[in-house]
Amino acid sequence: MQVEITKKDQIKDLYSQLKEKTKFIELVAKKVNRSPKSLRNHWFSEFWSIPEEYQQTVIDELNKTLLNQ
């Protein structure tokens, strides 16, 4: 049986690998026109409530950031 990895699970995994999480949150906040504080408290906290419409953007930015760290 194959388990499908959700986008949120992929985000959690990639995010855990970041060295500079604050810089990443600031980068994504600018890209999606939201405040960094809002993203930290809602998107990247224990509930991972990242709106579906932004999940692929976050994954793309995580991959870019991880390649350059």
N, C-alpha and C positions, 0 to 999 in steps of 0.2 A: 504494500500500500504506500503510495506516494503522498507526502504531505506538501500542500501548496503553501509557499511562503507569501504572506500578505505584504503589501507595500509598507504598512506600518511596522511589521516585523523587520523588513529590510531597512527601514529608516532607523529603527532602534539599534540594529546591529552596526550600521555604518556610523551613526552618531556616537556610539560608544568608543569608536576608534579615533575620533577627533582629538587632537591635542589642544586646540584653541577653540573651545565651544562658544565662548562669548563672541569672538570675531565672526564665527560662522553664523550665529544668530543675528548679528548686526547685518551681515551680508544678505541673508534671506529676508530680513525685515524690510530692507530697502527694495529688494526685488519684488516683494508682494505688497508693498505700501502699507505695512503694519508697524506697530511699535515693537522694538526688541523686547521690552518688558512683557508685552502681551504674548509674544511668541514663546519666551522662556516659561511663562507661567501656564500657558495653555497648550502649546504645541509640543514642547519638549520637557514636560513634567511627567509625573507618574501616569497620567491618563492618555497621553499622546493623542490629543484631540486635533490632529491636523486635518483640516477640511480636505475632502477627497480631491477637489479641484486643484489643490496645491501639492499633493503628495508626490507626483512625478517631478515637479519643479524641485522639491526638497531633495529627492533622490539624485537628480542630476547635479545639483549643487554640492551634495555630499561627495559624490564620486569625483567631481572636479577638485574639490578642496583636499580630499584624501590623496589624490595624485600629486598635489603640489606641497604637501606638508613635509 
